[in-house]
Amino acid sequence: MQGFRSPGALQRFVSIFSALRNLFVPPRSKRSALATHIHRLQAMAEWKAVAMVS
């Protein structure tokens, strides 16, 4: 639990972190650098829309 005060705090962090990681990290496959870049741009656009950040 390195650095977490309780199992509940660890669980909350992991549940949020895994959802964000799935959004930003493209699936492991043979993708071109351009496809990976486009995936990350789309992920950032989705994140900004959800977080209401300009």
N, CA, C and O atoms as a DFTB+ gen file, in Angstrom:
216 C
 N C O
     1  1       0.828      -1.195       0.000
     2  2       0.000       0.000       0.000
     3  2       0.871       1.257       0.000
     4  3       0.373       2.340       0.309
     5  1       2.084       1.149      -0.319
     6  2       3.079       2.213      -0.347
     7  2       2.499       3.628      -0.427
     8  3       2.129       4.089      -1.507
     9  1       2.421       4.294       0.684
    10  2       2.002       5.687       0.710
    11  2       0.509       5.918       0.904
    12  3       0.090       7.064       1.067
    13  1      -0.297       4.881       0.891
    14  2      -1.727       5.046       1.084
    15  2      -2.068       4.709       2.528
    16  3      -1.545       3.751       3.097
    17  1      -2.943       5.502       3.105
    18  2      -3.263       5.325       4.523
    19  2      -4.243       4.193       4.785
    20  3      -4.265       3.623       5.876
    21  1      -5.046       3.871       3.793
    22  2      -6.029       2.809       4.002
    23  2      -6.265       2.065       2.691
    24  3      -5.978       2.593       1.617
    25  1      -6.779       0.857       2.774
    26  2      -7.106       0.124       1.546
    27  2      -8.167       0.850       0.706
    28  3      -8.165       0.754      -0.521
    29  1      -9.069       1.573       1.374
    30  2     -10.106       2.316       0.648
    31  2      -9.518       3.435      -0.192
    32  3      -9.961       3.666      -1.316
    33  1      -8.520       4.132       0.344
    34  2      -7.865       5.211      -0.404
    35  2      -7.135       4.639      -1.611
    36  3      -7.167       5.218      -2.697
    37  1      -6.489       3.520      -1.419
    38  2      -5.798       2.849      -2.527
    39  2      -6.800       2.434      -3.598
    40  3      -6.546       2.624      -4.787
    41  1      -7.919       1.877      -3.197
    42  2      -8.929       1.433      -4.155
    43  2      -9.497       2.599      -4.950
    44  3      -9.691       2.483      -6.160
    45  1      -9.766       3.726      -4.285
    46  2     -10.274       4.903      -5.000
    47  2      -9.269       5.388      -6.036
    48  3      -9.639       5.705      -7.166
    49  1      -7.999       5.445      -5.652
    50  2      -6.962       5.891      -6.576
    51  2      -6.862       4.954      -7.774
    52  3      -6.812       5.409      -8.917
    53  1      -6.832       3.661      -7.523
    54  2      -6.661       2.685      -8.597
    55  2      -7.839       2.721      -9.562
    56  3      -7.644       2.608     -10.772
    57  1      -9.055       2.877      -9.053
    58  2     -10.214       2.891      -9.934
    59  2     -10.199       4.107     -10.857
    60  3     -10.558       3.997     -12.030
    61  1      -9.792       5.250     -10.346
    62  2      -9.714       6.452     -11.180
    63  2      -8.521       6.371     -12.126
    64  3      -8.640       6.696     -13.308
    65  1      -7.376       5.939     -11.610
    66  2      -6.166       5.871     -12.413
    67  2      -6.332       4.915     -13.590
    68  3      -5.906       5.227     -14.702
    69  1      -6.940       3.766     -13.361
    70  2      -7.083       2.791     -14.442
    71  2      -8.006       3.312     -15.539
    72  3      -7.763       3.066     -16.720
    73  1      -9.058       4.025     -15.159
    74  2      -9.957       4.590     -16.169
    75  2      -9.232       5.638     -17.011
    76  3      -9.389       5.670     -18.231
    77  1      -8.445       6.486     -16.369
    78  2      -7.705       7.501     -17.126
    79  2      -6.624       6.865     -17.992
    80  3      -6.403       7.287     -19.127
    81  1      -5.964       5.871     -17.465
    82  2      -4.916       5.211     -18.246
    83  2      -5.514       4.575     -19.493
    84  3      -4.924       4.655     -20.570
    85  1      -6.671       3.948     -19.360
    86  2      -7.319       3.326     -20.515
    87  2      -7.683       4.363     -21.568
    88  3      -7.698       4.054     -22.759
    89  1      -7.972       5.575     -21.152
    90  2      -8.304       6.630     -22.100
    91  2      -7.072       7.100     -22.861
    92  3      -7.121       7.257     -24.080
    93  1      -5.968       7.325     -22.153
    94  2      -4.807       7.958     -22.770
    95  2      -3.811       6.997     -23.410
    96  3      -3.122       7.387     -24.352
    97  1      -3.709       5.781     -22.945
    98  2      -2.725       4.851     -23.491
    99  2      -3.393       4.021     -24.578
   100  3      -4.365       3.315     -24.310
   101  1      -2.877       4.101     -25.805
   102  2      -3.496       3.329     -26.887
   103  2      -3.275       1.834     -26.691
   104  3      -2.319       1.427     -26.031
   105  1      -4.149       1.023     -27.259
   106  2      -3.988      -0.426     -27.146
   107  2      -2.647      -0.865     -27.743
   108  3      -2.150      -0.258     -28.691
   109  1      -2.078      -1.913     -27.183
   110  2      -0.808      -2.417     -27.705
   111  2      -1.051      -3.147     -29.024
   112  3      -1.647      -4.224     -29.065
   113  1      -0.584      -2.545     -30.066
   114  2      -0.649      -3.161     -31.381
   115  2       0.369      -2.438     -32.245
   116  3       0.975      -1.449     -31.832
   117  1       0.534      -2.937     -33.411
   118  2       1.490      -2.291     -34.308
   119  2       0.817      -1.091     -34.952
   120  3       0.217      -1.190     -36.023
   121  1       0.930       0.039     -34.276
   122  2       0.364       1.288     -34.775
   123  2       1.490       2.193     -35.206
   124  3       2.603       2.133     -34.684
   125  1       1.180       3.024     -36.160
   126  2       2.178       4.003     -36.581
   127  2       2.251       5.111     -35.536
   128  3       1.355       5.258     -34.705
   129  1       3.310       5.870     -35.591
   130  2       3.463       7.000     -34.674
   131  2       2.332       7.996     -34.891
   132  3       1.846       8.596     -33.932
   133  1       1.912       8.179     -36.131
   134  2       0.826       9.111     -36.432
   135  2      -0.484       8.639     -35.810
   136  3      -1.225       9.446     -35.248
   137  1      -0.777       7.351     -35.902
   138  2      -2.013       6.825     -35.308
   139  2      -2.004       6.990     -33.786
   140  3      -3.029       7.318     -33.189
   141  1      -0.846       6.763     -33.162
   142  2      -0.719       6.943     -31.716
   143  2      -0.911       8.408     -31.348
   144  3      -1.586       8.722     -30.368
   145  1      -0.325       9.295     -32.125
   146  2      -0.458      10.731     -31.875
   147  2      -1.920      11.169     -31.986
   148  3      -2.407      11.927     -31.147
   149  1      -2.612      10.700     -33.009
   150  2      -4.025      11.042     -33.194
   151  2      -4.860      10.496     -32.037
   152  3      -5.767      11.173     -31.552
   153  1      -4.558       9.283     -31.598
   154  2      -5.278       8.695     -30.456
   155  2      -5.126       9.590     -29.222
   156  3      -6.103       9.867     -28.527
   157  1      -3.911      10.035     -28.958
   158  2      -3.676      10.876     -27.781
   159  2      -4.341      12.240     -27.914
   160  3      -4.837      12.780     -26.925
   161  1      -4.359      12.804     -29.117
   162  2      -5.061      14.077     -29.323
   163  2      -6.559      13.919     -29.060
   164  3      -7.175      14.779     -28.430
   165  1      -7.135      12.831     -29.537
   166  2      -8.560      12.578     -29.301
   167  2      -8.842      12.355     -27.815
   168  3      -9.856      12.819     -27.293
   169  1      -7.949      11.649     -27.146
   170  2      -8.122      11.419     -25.711
   171  2      -8.066      12.729     -24.949
   172  3      -8.856      12.944     -24.029
   173  1      -7.145      13.608     -25.316
   174  2      -7.038      14.897     -24.629
   175  2      -8.276      15.746     -24.890
   176  3      -8.748      16.440     -23.990
   177  1      -8.806      15.699     -26.107
   178  2     -10.034      16.441     -26.420
   179  2     -11.199      15.926     -25.583
   180  3     -11.993      16.718     -25.076
   181  1     -11.311      14.598     -25.432
   182  2     -12.371      14.025     -24.589
   183  2     -12.199      14.456     -23.140
   184  3     -13.169      14.817     -22.473
   185  1     -10.951      14.415     -22.654
   186  2     -10.677      14.795     -21.275
   187  2     -11.064      16.248     -21.023
   188  3     -11.688      16.564     -20.010
   189  1     -10.693      17.128     -21.946
   190  2     -11.025      18.549     -21.802
   191  2     -12.536      18.760     -21.809
   192  3     -13.051      19.600     -21.072
   193  1     -13.240      18.004     -22.636
   194  2     -14.701      18.133     -22.686
   195  2     -15.327      17.695     -21.363
   196  3     -16.243      18.347     -20.861
   197  1     -14.840      16.607     -20.809
   198  2     -15.388      16.095     -19.540
   199  2     -15.017      17.021     -18.390
   200  3     -15.843      17.291     -17.519
   201  1     -13.773      17.509     -18.382
   202  2     -13.298      18.361     -17.282
   203  2     -13.713      19.814     -17.463
   204  3     -13.486      20.647     -16.586
   205  1     -14.321      20.110     -18.602
   206  2     -14.753      21.482     -18.920
   207  2     -13.589      22.464     -18.847
   208  3     -13.686      23.523     -18.227
   209  1     -12.502      22.094     -19.486
   210  2     -11.290      22.922     -19.538
   211  2     -11.123      23.383     -20.969
   212  3     -11.368      22.625     -21.908
   213  1     -10.708      24.620     -21.134
   214  2     -10.504      25.110     -22.507
   215  2      -9.063      24.990     -22.914
   216  3      -8.706      25.353     -24.035
